[in-house]
Amino acid sequence: MKQKPKELSPNLPNNLMLAWCDNGLADGKFTEGIVYTLISSGLPINNAMRVQGNQIGRQRQNAMEHWINNTKNDWLLWVDSDIHLTPEILYKLWSNADSVKRPVISGVYFISKENEKPMMAPYPAVFNWVTGDDYAIAYLHPLPEGDKLI
C-alpha cells in the first residue's frame, strides 16, 4: 500500500470476503487481477467467491445470501467482471469503511441518460430521493468536490 490514512476508524472490518460476479466468460486478466489484489493488498481478506450467471441482480443476491448465511466475515466486497480493482483502490475502500457511520462503501459507477446517441454524457449512478414522490430519484450531478460521498 502506498499511503495509509493517519487515523483509521476503530470500526474497520477485521476480515473481508471478496465476491466477483461474471457471466461465466470472464477474461483471464480479470481473474489474474483479482488474485493479484488478494495476494498483494495486505488486507484481511480470508474468503473469496465467484458468482456466475447472466442476471447481475440475482448474482449479487446470491453473494449477499451466502455472505449472511455461511460466513462470519465483517465485510463483503463484490466486483463485476468489468471493474479494474487494484490493491490501492481496495485499500481506499477498506480504510473508509465504518460499521456504524458508513456500513456500505462503493466506488462510483457511471451511466448515461441517453441511450444509443453518438455523444452520450456520463452521469454518476448516485441518486437523491425526490421530495414528494416516493418513486422518483434524481441524479446527484455534479458530484461533490473531493473523493468522498457521505
C-alpha angles and dihedrals in degrees: 000000000000102000130017120195115251094234121032122194115261086224096065117138114263096204132022137207117204118204123182125196124210140152094246093268099082114156116250089238089063092052090045089053092051092050092046091049092050093049100041103035097083088214123131096263108156104157135045134181136184116211115197129195143094101259111073094198091056091045092053091047090052091050091049094048092048091049093049098042105033110030140056094211117140095217138028120205118183127186132187123232091254094058122098107217120187129181089251093054092045091050092049091053093045095047091054095050118109120175091215107033102026111017092159120054125180142162117241117265121202128219136171128241089204115067121207098359123138095238105035112183113224116231124188112252090235116118142187126210115254109237112242096018117082092195103043129091132184130209116255096229133190096029118237117265117268130033102288134078111194 
